[in-house]
Amino acid sequence: MEINDTTILYGVPKVAYGVDGCTPFPMCIQSCAKYLGIPADYTRAMAESGAAFRLNWNTSCWDGGNVDAVFAFDDPDKIFRCGMRAMERELKILKRTPDTKKEDFMDFIRNEINAGNPVIALGIIGPPEACVITGYRENGNILTGWNVFQEYPENQASVQFEKNGYFSTGDWWENPDTTALIATGTQSLPPLTTKEALQNAAEALKGRMCGTFARGTHAYDAWRDALLCDRDFPRDAVFPVLVERMMCHGDAMDCLSDGRLHAAKYLRRLAESLPAQAEKLNRAAQEFESVTKIIWEEMIPVLGGWERGEKQMRQLAEPENRRLFADLIQRMKSHDEQAYTYLCELAAAE
């Protein structure tokens, strides 16, 4: 729809947390790709962006940002380059710097939307997670789209809703977590080769430290150590402390449950098209499936469900449960390490 200072693209699929996915950037890739007729579903977006193989834990604190897909690689832009390659597009990104003006963002958005292309943005509503901009009003002062945080109570003062469910907000620039825009109508590129996809997967999964962040298989050790630190779970802990602990623990579980599930799906797809490598691809997939199985069949039942309510917080705080979780985390690490070995061997053979 184009009316004077307004252009809105209708029919862009919704982006929201749910059983089909909980990693915003690949969810946005899937939404934009479907709208543009590009064959990139959530499994492909998760795997080829690297998000399916990530795990990150800040060793300096209980960090609510651990789960951000930007930590898949040590180069923070690589997740975006690889993600756009999953859409077979070149990365064109505009970052917010001290010199960036609101008009710069508005120009970028107008140019893309006017050409019929949704924009992937970081922030707009809530934290700097990916969302989709589907249109603008008042030349870009008001933006519409999908954001996984658009219905959260803390955001309702600055958000309204279109009849089709799109958010509408005029406070997007005032949000300091509005940090970047990514175009989806850029030059077409060839898809990642199998070798590139496997190399990227191994890079994300590899255990290493990046500053205070433990990443890949090293993140399991940091997660386990944090749970075993009894002073971080005092018997008289105030409720906000328990909320913080449960959020970080729950995010790690979600990251693995969602990520390793789609990592396995992607590798099994490759196995169907690469019979010579099928045995090892399927073995790697099985290792990832074992990680998700531990979460759903052994960790979540101890917590009393996948929710993050007071019941789960109290269960997490119990010393015997945290020691049990430490053992489960070590087992998950072992499965990821074996999968990493397979990925390296597969990449070398391509």
C-alpha positions in Angstrom: 0.0 0.0 0.0 1.4 3.4 -1.0 -0.3 6.6 0.1 1.7 9.8 -0.1 4.1 9.5 2.9 3.2 5.9 3.7 4.2 2.6 2.2 3.4 -0.8 3.8 4.1 -4.3 2.5 1.2 -6.5 3.5 1.5 -10.3 3.7 5.0 -10.5 5.4 4.7 -13.6 7.6 4.6 -13.1 11.4 7.8 -13.3 13.5 7.0 -14.5 17.0 8.4 -16.9 19.6 6.8 -20.3 19.5 7.2 -24.0 18.9 8.5 -23.3 15.4 11.5 -21.3 16.6 13.0 -19.0 19.2 16.0 -17.4 17.5 14.9 -14.0 16.1 17.4 -13.5 13.3 16.8 -16.8 11.5 13.1 -16.3 12.1 13.3 -12.9 10.3 15.3 -14.5 7.5 12.5 -17.1 7.0 9.8 -14.4 7.1 11.5 -12.2 4.5 12.6 -15.1 2.3 9.0 -16.4 2.2 7.6 -13.0 1.3 10.3 -12.6 -1.5 9.9 -16.1 -2.8 13.4 -17.3 -1.7 13.8 -20.9 -0.7 15.2 -20.4 2.8 13.2 -21.9 5.6 14.0 -21.8 9.4 16.2 -24.9 9.4 18.4 -23.5 6.6 18.5 -20.1 8.1 19.5 -21.5 11.5 22.2 -23.8 10.1 23.7 -21.6 7.4 23.8 -18.5 9.6 25.7 -20.5 12.2 23.0 -19.9 14.9 22.1 -23.6 15.2 25.6 -24.4 16.4 26.2 -21.6 18.9 26.4 -21.6 22.7 27.8 -18.6 24.6 28.3 -17.9 28.3 29.7 -14.7 29.9 32.1 -15.9 32.6 32.1 -12.5 34.4 28.4 -12.4 35.3 24.9 -13.9 34.9 24.4 -12.2 31.5 20.9 -12.1 30.0 22.5 -11.4 26.6 24.3 -14.8 26.4 21.8 -16.2 24.0 22.1 -13.5 21.3 22.9 -15.1 17.9 25.5 -12.4 17.3 27.8 -14.5 19.6 27.8 -17.5 17.2 31.1 -16.3 15.8 33.9 -14.1 17.3 33.4 -11.7 14.3 30.0 -10.1 15.3 29.1 -9.4 11.6 29.7 -12.9 10.4 26.2 -14.1 11.6 24.7 -11.5 9.4 26.9 -12.3 6.4 26.1 -16.0 6.7 22.5 -15.3 7.4 22.1 -13.3 4.2 23.9 -16.0 2.3 21.2 -18.4 3.5 18.9 -16.0 1.6 21.4 -15.9 -1.3 21.8 -12.2 -0.8 24.8 -9.9 -0.2 25.0 -8.3 3.2 24.1 -4.6 3.2 24.0 -3.3 6.8 23.7 0.2 8.3 24.9 0.4 11.8 24.1 3.1 14.3 27.2 5.1 15.4 27.5 8.4 17.2 27.5 10.1 13.8 24.4 8.3 12.5 21.3 10.3 12.1 17.7 9.2 12.3 17.3 10.4 8.7 20.0 8.0 7.6 17.9 5.1 9.0 14.7 6.6 7.5 16.3 6.9 4.0 17.6 3.3 4.2 14.1 2.0 5.2 12.2 4.0 2.6 14.5 2.9 -0.2 14.1 -0.8 0.7 10.4 -0.7 1.4 9.6 1.3 -1.7 11.4 -1.3 -3.7 9.2 -4.0 -2.2 11.7 -5.4 0.3 11.2 -5.9 4.0 14.0 -4.7 6.2 15.6 -6.7 9.1 16.4 -4.4 12.0 18.0 -4.8 15.4 16.0 -3.3 18.2 13.1 -1.0 17.2 11.1 -2.5 20.1 12.9 -3.9 23.2 16.5 -5.3 23.1 18.8 -5.4 20.1 17.3 -8.6 18.7 16.3 -8.9 15.1 12.8 -7.9 13.9 11.2 -7.2 10.5 10.2 -3.8 9.3 7.3 -4.1 6.8 6.5 -0.5 6.2 6.5 3.1 7.3 4.2 6.1 7.8 5.0 9.8 8.0 8.0 9.2 5.7 9.5 6.8 8.3 8.9 8.5 11.6 6.4 5.7 12.3 7.4 2.1 11.5 5.4 -1.1 11.1 6.4 -4.7 11.3 6.9 -7.8 13.4 8.9 -7.9 16.6 9.0 -10.8 19.1 8.8 -8.3 21.9 5.9 -6.2 20.5 3.3 -7.7 22.9 5.4 -7.6 26.1 3.7 -5.4 28.7 6.7 -3.2 29.3 6.6 -2.1 25.6 2.9 -1.2 25.4 3.3 2.5 26.1 5.2 3.0 22.8 3.5 0.4 20.6 0.2 0.3 18.7 -1.1 -2.4 16.4 -2.3 -2.5 12.8 -5.5 -4.6 12.0 -3.3 -7.4 10.6 -1.2 -7.6 13.8 1.8 -5.5 12.6 3.3 -3.3 15.4 3.3 0.4 14.8 5.7 2.6 16.7 7.0 6.1 16.5 9.6 5.7 19.4 12.0 3.4 17.5 14.8 5.9 17.3 14.6 6.8 20.9 15.3 3.2 21.8 19.1 3.0 22.3 18.9 -0.7 21.4 17.9 0.2 17.8 21.4 -0.5 16.4 21.3 -1.7 12.8 19.4 -2.2 9.6 19.9 -5.0 7.1 18.6 -4.9 3.5 16.9 -7.9 1.9 16.8 -6.6 -1.6 20.5 -6.7 -2.3 22.5 -8.4 -5.0 21.9 -12.2 -5.4 24.8 -14.4 -4.4 25.3 -18.2 -4.9 24.3 -20.3 -1.9 26.9 -21.5 0.5 28.8 -24.6 -0.6 28.5 -27.6 1.6 32.2 -27.1 2.6 31.5 -23.5 3.6 28.4 -24.5 5.6 30.3 -27.2 7.4 33.3 -25.0 8.1 31.1 -22.3 9.5 29.2 -24.8 11.7 32.5 -26.1 13.1 33.8 -22.6 13.7 30.7 -21.7 15.7 30.8 -25.0 17.7 34.5 -24.9 18.4 35.4 -24.4 22.1 37.2 -21.1 22.7 37.3 -17.9 24.8 36.6 -14.5 23.4 37.3 -11.9 26.1 35.1 -13.0 29.1 32.8 -15.1 26.8 33.2 -18.9 26.7 31.9 -20.0 23.3 31.1 -23.3 21.6 31.9 -26.3 23.7 33.8 -24.2 26.2 30.5 -22.5 27.1 29.3 -25.8 28.7 32.1 -25.6 31.3 31.2 -22.0 32.1 27.5 -22.8 32.4 28.3 -25.8 34.6 30.6 -23.8 36.9 28.0 -21.1 37.3 25.4 -23.6 38.4 27.8 -25.1 40.9 28.6 -21.8 42.5 26.5 -22.1 45.7 27.1 -18.5 46.7 25.1 -17.4 43.6 22.1 -19.4 44.9 21.8 -18.3 48.6 18.9 -19.7 50.5 17.6 -16.2 51.2 18.0 -15.0 47.6 15.6 -12.3 46.6 13.2 -13.1 43.8 14.9 -10.9 41.1 18.1 -12.9 41.6 16.2 -16.2 41.0 14.6 -14.6 37.9 18.1 -13.7 36.6 19.5 -17.2 37.2 16.5 -18.9 35.6 16.6 -16.6 32.6 20.3 -17.4 31.8 19.8 -21.1 32.5 16.6 -21.2 30.5 18.1 -19.3 27.6 21.0 -21.8 27.4 18.4 -24.7 27.3 16.4 -22.9 24.6 19.5 -22.2 22.5 20.5 -25.8 22.5 17.0 -27.3 22.2 16.2 -25.0 19.2 19.7 -24.9 17.7 20.7 -28.5 17.9 17.3 -29.7 16.6 17.7 -27.7 13.4 21.4 -28.5 13.1 20.4 -32.2 13.1 17.6 -31.6 10.5 20.0 -29.7 8.3 22.7 -32.4 8.4 20.1 -35.1 7.7 19.0 -33.1 4.6 22.6 -33.0 3.5 22.9 -36.7 4.0 20.1 -37.3 1.6 21.9 -35.4 -1.2 25.4 -36.6 -0.4 25.3 -40.3 -0.1 29.1 -40.6 0.1 29.1 -38.5 3.3 25.7 -39.7 4.6 27.0 -42.0 7.3 29.1 -39.3 9.0 26.5 -36.6 8.5 23.9 -38.8 10.1 26.2 -39.6 13.0 26.8 -35.9 13.6 23.0 -35.3 13.5 22.5 -38.1 16.0 24.9 -36.4 18.4 23.0 -33.1 18.2 19.7 -35.0 18.7 21.1 -36.5 21.8 21.7 -33.0 23.2 18.0 -32.0 22.7 16.9 -35.4 24.2 18.8 -34.7 27.4 17.2 -31.3 27.7 13.6 -32.5 27.1 13.8 -35.9 28.8 16.1 -35.2 31.8 16.5 -31.5 32.5 13.1 -30.1 31.9 11.3 -32.8 34.0 13.5 -31.9 37.0 12.5 -28.2 36.7 8.9 -29.2 36.5 8.2 -27.9 33.0 9.7 -25.7 30.3 8.1 -22.5 31.8 10.2 -20.0 33.8 7.9 -19.5 36.7 8.5 -19.6 40.4 8.3 -23.4 40.5 11.2 -23.7 38.0 13.2 -21.0 39.7 13.0 -22.8 43.1 13.9 -26.1 41.5 16.9 -24.6 39.8 18.1 -23.1 43.1 18.1 -26.5 44.9 21.8 -27.7 45.2 21.0 -31.3 44.3 19.3 -30.3 41.1 22.1 -28.0 40.1 24.6 -30.8 40.6 22.4 -33.1 38.5 22.3 -30.4 35.8 26.1 -30.1 35.9 26.4 -33.8 35.0 23.8 -33.4 32.2 25.7 -30.4 30.9 28.9 -32.5 30.8 27.1 -35.2 28.8 25.7 -32.6 26.3 29.2 -31.2 25.9 30.5 -34.7 25.0 27.9 -35.0 22.3 28.8 -31.6 20.9 32.5 -32.4 20.9 31.9 -35.6 19.0 29.7 -33.7 16.5 32.5 -31.1 16.1 34.9 -33.9 15.2 32.6 -35.2 12.6 32.0 -31.7 11.2 35.7 -31.0 10.9 36.3 -34.3 9.1 33.4 -33.7 6.8 34.6 -30.2 5.9 38.1 -31.5 5.2 36.7 -34.2 2.9 34.7 -31.8 0.7 
